[in-house]
């Protein structure tokens, strides 16, 4: 593949010394290092994937790096987001990342975009950079990044992580398939849990993020065989890497049409889930829009204290109950209720009742999970299993809101 970079920048004596291990490699050399210095990379997210990617690209001598993030450093980030540390808790992730990047390489130029990436700002933010690296953790932003890159003709170095598994590819519509060629439609809301719900091995983003940095360097220098048209599937438990082919779809709704005809849509509506924590599109609002009842933690606490006859159903996983739980709740994981619903639809009533017998049909039930997403899915499942929707309510904010507003002795996770 031809190198993306044709521009070059001069290296100072200090930079020649710094990058000497690159310069003695014929695949890089002085010319390649000058290209890296002249290049610009945009990182969407400075979290789990963005951390190792930013660190290694900075060390490699990328001249300009754009960072897109809007969050602050939280203690729960430090298990995997190695660009941040104890000293930057409560600090903007962009400021924290910049501090660490500059400590590694003072020659790099940093652009900070302290906003969520949206359809309104994506083109303006992405346009000035040579490569985009997608380190996001939600489907709306992944589709947005893909479509914007296809429209602007930018390579999209894609990575994703979940529990013990990761994926890596390069989606570049000018040279091969885009993300929509492989995933034309998002999964139904609730089918794929987020890392916040399902967890992630702290080391995993280091593996995938480092691979993303490697692909970016290869693209900029035009060396090796980039992951265009291929995807790596990584399983940390088996320590296995599987490569599959990704074919360009001649009927792809994005990359099969002229770039000027590609339109950025409302990706939250398209995916049915919010794109970020500051989004106006929430699971609660979606539930209300669909006629689902919602209750906040203060109202629930008042009703429980007042002796109202209602049942609180906790649909998290057993290992989550061990972390924190509301006393007196009925605890049945979402997966068991999903199985019971399927049994009802298939006419296997006896199988269904082994789970559903503990969930009364004649009482008001408040369903809760960690944050409110899985519980909304469970209400849907219960209605499909024949429960009265008017007797079911989703706890807004889940146990995280309960711990914050009602019982601060409970840990959050």
C-alpha positions as CSV (number, residue, x, y, z in Angstrom):
1,X,0.0,0.0,0.0
2,X,1.2,3.5,-0.8
3,X,2.2,5.6,2.3
4,X,-0.4,8.1,3.5
5,X,2.4,10.6,4.2
6,X,4.2,12.4,1.5
7,X,5.0,15.4,3.7
8,X,8.2,15.5,5.7
9,X,9.4,17.6,8.6
10,X,13.0,18.3,9.6
11,X,14.4,16.6,12.7
12,X,16.5,18.4,15.3
13,X,19.7,16.8,16.7
14,X,17.8,15.9,19.8
15,X,15.1,14.2,17.8
16,X,17.7,12.2,15.8
17,X,19.1,11.0,19.1
18,X,15.6,10.2,20.5
19,X,14.5,8.2,17.5
20,X,17.8,6.5,16.7
21,X,16.4,3.0,17.0
22,X,13.9,3.9,14.3
23,X,16.5,5.6,12.1
24,X,18.7,2.5,11.8
25,X,15.8,0.4,10.5
26,X,15.6,0.6,6.7
27,X,11.8,0.4,6.8
28,X,11.7,3.7,8.7
29,X,15.0,5.5,8.4
30,X,15.4,9.3,8.5
31,X,12.8,9.8,5.7
32,X,10.2,7.7,7.5
33,X,10.8,9.5,10.8
34,X,10.4,12.8,9.1
35,X,7.0,11.6,7.8
36,X,5.9,10.6,11.2
37,X,6.8,14.0,12.5
38,X,4.8,15.6,9.7
39,X,1.8,13.4,10.4
40,X,-1.3,13.9,12.5
41,X,-3.5,11.4,14.2
42,X,-6.9,11.8,15.9
43,X,-7.7,9.6,18.9
44,X,-11.4,9.3,19.7
45,X,-11.3,8.7,23.5
46,X,-8.4,8.7,26.0
47,X,-9.7,5.7,28.0
48,X,-8.7,2.0,27.9
49,X,-7.8,1.9,24.2
50,X,-6.7,5.5,23.8
51,X,-4.2,5.2,26.7
52,X,-1.7,2.8,25.2
53,X,-2.3,4.1,21.6
54,X,-1.5,7.7,22.6
55,X,1.6,6.7,24.7
56,X,3.2,4.6,21.9
57,X,2.3,7.0,19.1
58,X,3.8,9.9,21.2
59,X,7.0,7.8,21.8
60,X,7.2,6.9,18.1
61,X,7.3,10.6,17.1
62,X,3.9,11.4,15.7
63,X,4.1,15.2,15.2
64,X,0.5,16.2,16.0
65,X,-2.1,14.3,18.0
66,X,-5.7,15.3,18.5
67,X,-7.6,14.0,21.5
68,X,-11.4,13.8,21.8
69,X,-12.8,13.3,25.2
70,X,-15.2,15.1,27.6
71,X,-14.8,13.1,30.8
72,X,-12.7,13.5,34.0
73,X,-10.4,10.9,35.5
74,X,-12.2,8.6,38.0
75,X,-10.7,6.0,40.3
76,X,-12.6,3.3,38.4
77,X,-10.6,4.2,35.2
78,X,-7.2,3.4,36.7
79,X,-7.6,-0.4,36.4
80,X,-7.0,-0.1,32.6
81,X,-6.6,3.5,31.5
82,X,-2.8,3.7,32.1
83,X,-2.3,7.2,30.7
84,X,-4.0,8.5,33.9
85,X,-3.0,8.1,37.5
86,X,-3.7,8.8,41.1
87,X,-2.3,12.3,40.8
88,X,-4.9,13.3,38.1
89,X,-8.1,12.0,39.8
90,X,-10.8,14.6,39.2
91,X,-8.8,16.2,36.4
92,X,-10.0,16.5,32.8
93,X,-8.9,13.4,30.9
94,X,-7.6,15.6,28.2
95,X,-5.4,17.5,30.6
96,X,-4.3,14.3,32.3
97,X,-3.4,12.7,28.9
98,X,-1.6,15.8,27.7
99,X,0.5,15.9,30.8
100,X,1.6,12.3,30.3
101,X,2.2,12.5,26.6
102,X,4.3,15.6,27.0
103,X,6.3,13.9,29.6
104,X,7.1,11.1,27.1
105,X,7.7,13.4,24.1
106,X,7.9,17.2,24.5
107,X,8.2,17.6,20.7
108,X,4.6,16.5,20.1
109,X,1.8,19.0,19.4
110,X,-1.5,18.3,21.2
111,X,-5.0,19.4,20.1
112,X,-7.7,19.0,22.8
113,X,-11.3,18.6,21.8
114,X,-13.2,18.6,25.1
115,X,-16.6,17.7,23.7
116,X,-18.5,14.5,22.8
117,X,-18.2,13.6,19.2
118,X,-21.5,14.2,17.4
119,X,-23.0,14.4,13.9
120,X,-22.8,18.2,14.2
121,X,-19.0,18.4,15.0
122,X,-17.5,15.2,13.7
123,X,-16.5,16.4,10.2
124,X,-14.9,19.6,11.4
125,X,-13.0,17.7,14.1
126,X,-11.8,14.8,11.9
127,X,-11.0,16.7,8.7
128,X,-7.5,18.1,9.7
129,X,-6.0,14.7,10.6
130,X,-4.4,12.0,8.5
131,X,-5.7,9.0,10.5
132,X,-8.5,8.4,13.0
133,X,-8.2,5.9,15.8
134,X,-11.5,4.7,17.2
135,X,-11.1,4.0,20.9
136,X,-14.8,4.3,21.7
137,X,-17.0,1.9,23.7
138,X,-20.4,2.5,22.2
139,X,-22.2,1.7,18.9
140,X,-23.5,5.2,18.1
141,X,-20.0,6.7,18.1
142,X,-18.5,3.8,16.2
143,X,-21.1,4.2,13.4
144,X,-20.5,8.0,13.4
145,X,-16.7,7.7,13.2
146,X,-17.1,5.2,10.4
147,X,-19.5,7.3,8.3
148,X,-17.5,10.5,8.9
149,X,-14.2,8.8,7.9
150,X,-15.8,7.3,4.7
151,X,-17.1,10.8,3.8
152,X,-13.8,12.4,4.4
153,X,-11.6,9.6,2.9
154,X,-9.8,8.9,6.2
155,X,-8.5,5.6,7.4
156,X,-10.3,4.4,10.6
157,X,-8.2,2.2,12.8
158,X,-10.8,0.3,14.8
159,X,-10.5,-1.5,18.1
160,X,-13.0,-2.9,20.5
161,X,-12.8,-4.7,23.8
162,X,-15.1,-6.7,26.1
163,X,-14.3,-8.9,29.1
164,X,-11.4,-11.1,27.7
165,X,-11.9,-10.5,24.0
166,X,-10.8,-7.8,21.5
167,X,-11.1,-6.9,17.9
168,X,-8.9,-4.9,15.5
169,X,-9.3,-3.8,11.9
170,X,-8.6,-0.9,9.6
171,X,-11.7,0.4,7.9
172,X,-10.7,2.5,4.9
173,X,-13.4,3.0,2.3
174,X,-10.9,4.2,-0.4
175,X,-8.9,1.0,-0.1
176,X,-11.4,-1.6,1.2
177,X,-14.4,-2.2,3.3
178,X,-15.8,0.1,6.0
179,X,-17.4,-0.8,9.3
180,X,-20.8,-0.8,7.8
181,X,-19.8,-3.4,5.3
182,X,-19.3,-5.8,8.2
183,X,-22.0,-4.5,10.5
184,X,-24.7,-2.7,8.4
185,X,-27.1,-2.5,11.3
186,X,-26.4,-2.2,15.1
187,X,-27.4,-5.0,17.4
188,X,-30.8,-4.6,19.2
189,X,-30.5,-2.4,22.3
190,X,-29.6,-4.5,25.3
191,X,-28.3,-7.5,23.4
192,X,-24.6,-6.5,23.8
193,X,-23.7,-5.2,27.2
194,X,-21.2,-2.4,27.6
195,X,-17.8,-2.8,29.3
196,X,-19.4,-0.9,32.3
197,X,-21.9,-3.7,32.6
198,X,-19.9,-6.7,31.5
199,X,-16.4,-5.7,32.6
200,X,-13.1,-5.8,30.9
201,X,-9.7,-7.4,31.8
202,X,-7.5,-4.4,32.6
203,X,-4.6,-5.7,30.4
204,X,-6.8,-6.3,27.4
205,X,-6.9,-2.7,26.1
206,X,-3.1,-2.6,26.2
207,X,-3.0,-5.4,23.7
208,X,-5.6,-4.0,21.3
209,X,-4.5,-0.4,21.7
210,X,-0.9,-1.3,21.0
211,X,-2.0,-3.1,17.8
212,X,-4.0,0.1,16.8
213,X,-0.8,2.2,17.2
214,X,1.1,-0.4,15.1
215,X,-1.5,-0.1,12.3
216,X,-1.3,3.7,12.4
217,X,2.4,3.6,12.0
218,X,2.2,1.1,9.1
219,X,-0.3,3.2,7.3
220,X,1.6,6.4,7.7
221,X,4.9,4.9,6.4
222,X,3.3,2.6,3.8
223,X,5.0,-0.5,5.2
224,X,3.8,-4.0,5.9
225,X,0.4,-5.3,5.3
226,X,-2.3,-3.2,7.1
227,X,-5.4,-4.8,8.4
228,X,-7.6,-3.4,5.6
229,X,-10.1,-6.1,4.6
230,X,-9.2,-8.2,7.6
231,X,-10.1,-8.3,11.3
232,X,-8.2,-9.8,14.2
233,X,-10.2,-11.6,16.9
234,X,-8.2,-11.8,20.1
235,X,-9.1,-14.2,23.0
236,X,-7.0,-13.5,26.1
237,X,-8.0,-16.6,27.9
238,X,-6.9,-18.9,25.1
239,X,-4.1,-16.5,24.1
240,X,-5.3,-16.9,20.5
241,X,-5.4,-14.5,17.5
242,X,-7.8,-15.4,14.7
243,X,-7.8,-13.4,11.5
244,X,-11.0,-13.2,9.4
245,X,-11.6,-11.6,6.0
246,X,-13.9,-8.6,5.8
247,X,-15.3,-8.0,2.3
248,X,-16.4,-4.7,0.8
249,X,-20.2,-4.8,0.4
250,X,-21.1,-3.5,-3.1
251,X,-24.5,-2.4,-1.6
252,X,-23.0,-0.8,1.6
253,X,-25.3,2.1,2.6
254,X,-22.2,4.3,3.2
255,X,-19.1,3.4,1.2
256,X,-20.9,2.2,-2.0
257,X,-22.2,5.7,-2.7
258,X,-20.3,8.9,-3.6
259,X,-18.7,10.5,-0.6
260,X,-20.6,13.7,-1.0
261,X,-23.9,11.8,-0.7
262,X,-23.0,10.3,2.7
263,X,-25.0,12.0,5.4
264,X,-24.4,11.8,9.2
265,X,-27.6,10.8,10.9
266,X,-28.9,10.6,14.5
267,X,-26.8,7.6,15.6
268,X,-28.4,7.4,19.0
269,X,-31.8,6.8,17.4
270,X,-30.2,4.5,14.8
271,X,-28.7,2.4,17.6
272,X,-31.3,2.9,20.2
273,X,-28.8,3.7,22.9
274,X,-27.0,6.8,24.2
275,X,-23.6,7.7,22.8
276,X,-22.1,9.2,26.0
277,X,-22.9,10.1,29.6
278,X,-23.9,13.6,28.7
279,X,-26.4,12.5,26.1
280,X,-30.0,13.6,26.3
281,X,-30.9,10.2,24.9
282,X,-31.1,7.9,27.9
283,X,-32.5,4.5,28.6
284,X,-35.0,6.0,30.9
285,X,-36.3,8.5,28.3
286,X,-36.4,5.7,25.8
287,X,-38.4,3.6,28.3
288,X,-40.8,6.5,28.9
289,X,-41.2,7.0,25.2
290,X,-42.1,3.4,24.8
291,X,-44.7,3.6,27.6
292,X,-42.5,2.0,30.3
293,X,-43.0,3.1,33.8
294,X,-40.0,4.7,35.6
295,X,-39.3,5.5,39.3
296,X,-36.4,7.4,40.8
297,X,-34.5,6.2,43.9
298,X,-35.9,8.8,46.3
299,X,-39.4,7.9,45.5
300,X,-38.7,4.2,45.8
301,X,-37.0,4.8,49.2
302,X,-40.0,6.8,50.4
303,X,-42.4,4.1,49.3
304,X,-40.4,1.3,50.9
305,X,-40.0,3.2,54.1
306,X,-43.8,3.9,54.1
307,X,-44.6,0.2,53.8
308,X,-46.0,0.2,50.3
309,X,-46.6,-3.3,48.9
310,X,-44.1,-3.5,46.1
311,X,-41.3,-5.9,45.1
312,X,-37.8,-4.8,44.1
313,X,-36.2,-7.2,41.5
314,X,-32.4,-7.0,41.1
315,X,-31.5,-8.5,37.6
316,X,-27.7,-8.1,37.9
317,X,-25.3,-11.0,37.9
318,X,-24.5,-12.9,41.2
319,X,-20.9,-11.5,41.3
320,X,-22.4,-8.0,41.2
321,X,-24.6,-8.7,44.2
322,X,-21.5,-9.5,46.1
323,X,-20.2,-6.0,45.5
324,X,-23.3,-4.1,46.5
325,X,-27.0,-4.8,46.9
326,X,-30.2,-3.2,48.2
327,X,-31.5,-5.2,51.2
328,X,-34.7,-7.2,50.7
329,X,-34.6,-7.5,47.0
330,X,-35.5,-10.5,44.9
331,X,-32.4,-11.4,42.9
332,X,-32.7,-13.1,39.5
333,X,-30.1,-12.5,36.7
334,X,-31.3,-11.0,33.4
335,X,-30.2,-14.1,31.5
336,X,-32.4,-16.4,33.5
337,X,-35.4,-14.2,32.8
338,X,-34.5,-14.2,29.1
339,X,-34.4,-18.0,29.1
340,X,-37.8,-18.1,30.9
341,X,-39.3,-15.7,28.4
342,X,-38.1,-17.8,25.5
343,X,-39.6,-20.9,27.2
344,X,-43.0,-19.1,27.5
345,X,-43.0,-18.2,23.8
346,X,-42.1,-21.8,22.9
347,X,-44.9,-23.1,25.0
348,X,-42.6,-24.7,27.6
349,X,-44.5,-23.4,30.6
350,X,-43.1,-25.8,33.2
351,X,-39.6,-24.7,32.3
352,X,-40.6,-21.0,32.4
353,X,-42.2,-21.3,35.8
354,X,-39.0,-22.5,37.5
355,X,-37.9,-18.9,37.2
356,X,-41.1,-16.9,36.9
357,X,-42.8,-18.5,39.9
358,X,-40.8,-16.2,42.2
359,X,-41.9,-13.1,40.3
360,X,-45.5,-12.3,41.3
361,X,-48.0,-11.1,38.7
362,X,-50.3,-9.4,41.1
363,X,-47.8,-6.9,42.7
364,X,-46.1,-3.8,41.6
365,X,-42.5,-4.6,40.7
366,X,-39.6,-2.2,40.5
367,X,-36.8,-3.7,38.4
368,X,-33.2,-2.5,38.9
369,X,-29.7,-3.2,37.6
370,X,-26.4,-1.3,37.8
371,X,-27.5,1.8,35.9
372,X,-31.0,1.2,34.4
373,X,-30.3,-0.4,31.0
374,X,-30.6,-4.1,31.7
375,X,-33.6,-3.5,33.9
376,X,-35.4,-1.8,31.0
377,X,-34.6,-4.9,28.9
378,X,-36.0,-7.2,31.6
379,X,-39.2,-5.2,31.8
380,X,-39.5,-5.8,28.0
381,X,-38.9,-9.5,28.6
382,X,-41.5,-9.8,31.4
383,X,-44.1,-8.0,29.3
384,X,-43.4,-10.5,26.5
385,X,-43.8,-13.3,29.0
386,X,-47.3,-12.0,29.9
387,X,-46.8,-9.6,32.8
388,X,-48.9,-6.5,33.1
389,X,-46.7,-3.5,31.9
390,X,-48.6,-1.2,34.2
391,X,-47.3,-3.1,37.3
392,X,-43.6,-2.8,36.2
393,X,-41.3,0.1,36.8
394,X,-37.7,0.7,35.9
395,X,-35.4,2.2,38.7
396,X,-33.8,5.2,37.2
397,X,-30.0,5.1,37.6
398,X,-30.0,1.6,39.2
399,X,-27.9,0.8,42.2
400,X,-25.4,3.5,41.3
401,X,-28.1,6.1,41.9
402,X,-29.2,4.3,45.1
403,X,-25.6,4.4,46.5
404,X,-25.2,8.0,45.5
405,X,-28.5,9.4,46.8
406,X,-29.8,6.9,49.4
407,X,-27.1,4.7,50.9
408,X,-23.6,6.1,50.5
409,X,-22.2,3.2,52.6
410,X,-22.6,1.0,49.4
411,X,-19.5,0.9,47.1
412,X,-19.9,1.9,43.4
413,X,-18.4,0.0,40.5
